[in-house]
């Protein structure tokens, strides 16, 4: 069984950014009617002529216990996910470089917490927990190979 950790900026730093407004100082804009929480993630998509693409992914919950069988990475870019649904979800990651399944970590993301995977960070696809959930995704679009997948030797089970 894999331990589930709370998602914090400190615990997730080696994988990328946690996107959230807690503890961030807003900038007042629009004559004081809007607060801007500025520059929350290092979006990195320009390698080999790439550009930013904005998408919405709809993730379906997997049966429990969740079985982790495949991990992926994007060598040319970061990939940011911001939940649009008011539901928690799981973030499953492993460090960039040669894939080592013994280094997989699992984080529980709360509603309002997004993640930005740094280029090359191994991760599982979005893991909605309670019901289908939408995510706003900012990642690279353009030519070039930008998705590698590996199959785990031994699937990992996650009990929530």
N, C-alpha and C positions, 0 to 999 in steps of 0.2 A: 504494500500500500504506500502511496506517495503522500507526503505531508503537504497540507495546504497552508500557505502563509498569507498574512494580510499584505495587500499591495501598498507599498510605501515608496516614495521617491528614492530613499536611501537603499532599500533592499533591491530595487529594480535597476539601479544606476548602471550596472555593468551590461545591461541589455538595451538600454535606451532611456526614454523619458516617461514619467507618469504625467499625464495631462489632466490637471485639475486646478480649481481656483482657490482651494483652501490654502492658506498661508501666503497667498500672492497679493501684492498691493495693486489695486486697480488704478487705472488712469481715467480721470473724468473726461468724457468727450460729449459731443452733441449738446453743448450748452448745459451740461450737468444732468442730462436725462439718461445717459448711458455710462456704464462702467466698462472699460476695456481691460481685460486681463491679457496682457501682451506677450507674445513670443514664448509660448508655453512648450514648444518642442522644436528640436533641430531637424527640420524637414530637409532631406538630402536626396534629391531625385535627378540631378542633372548629368550624372555619368553617362558617357557615350551618347550625348545628345538627348537624353530623356527630359521629360517635362512633368509637372505635377498633374495628376488626374484626381478628380473627386468622384467617389462612387458611394452607393449605399449597399451594404451587404445585409441580407436577412439570414440569420443563423437559427437553425432548429436545435432544440435540446437533444442530446444523445441519450440513449438508455443508460440507466444506472446499474452497476458502477460504470463510469466512463472509462472506455478502453483507449489508451493512447497507442497508436500503431505507426503513425507517420508524422514526421516533422519536416518543415520546409524552411528555406531561407531565401532572401533576396540579396544577392551579392552586389547589385548595382545601386541599391537605394534603401532608404528607410521606408517604413510602412506604418502609418498612424491609424488607430481605431478609436473612435469616440462613440460611446453608446448613445443612442437616441431613445431607447426604451428605459424605463425606470426599474431596471432589474440588475441584480448582480450577475457576474459571469466569471469564468475561469480564464487565466492567462498561463499558458504552459510554455516555458522557454528553456534554452540551453545556450551556453556561450558560443560566440562566433568562432570560426576555425574548424578544424577537423571535428566532426560530430562525435560526442561522447555521451551516450545515453545515461551513464551513471551521474551526469551533472545536470540532469533535468530538474527544474524547479517549477512549482505550481503556486500561483498567487490567486487570491480571491479579490476581484475588483468590485468595488461598490458602485451603485448608480452614480453617475457624475464623474467617474474616474476613467480616463482613456489611457491608452498606451501608444508609444511611438517606438517601434522596434528599430534599433540602429541597423545599418546595412550589414548583412552577413549574420545577424542573430538568428539562431534556430528557434522556431516557434511552431505551435500547433495552430490550426485554424480556430476562429472564434468559438468559444464554448458557452453558448447560452445555457442557463440553468433551469429556469422555471417555466418559460414559455418562449415562443419565437421572439427574437430580438433583432432590432435594426441597429446598424453601426454606420456612422459616417466614416469613410476611409479616404485618406490622402496618401497616394503612393505614386510610383513612377509609371508613366506610359511612354511608349516609344520602342524603337528597334533594340535588339540585343537580348541575350538570354538572361533573365532576371528571376528565375525560380528553380531552385534545386530541391529535391525531396529525398529523404532517406526513410527506410523502413526499419523500425526497431527490431532487434534480435528477439527481444522478449517484450510483448506489450505490457504497458504499465496501467494498473487500475487505480482510478481515483474515486473515492467514496465521499460524497458531499452530504 
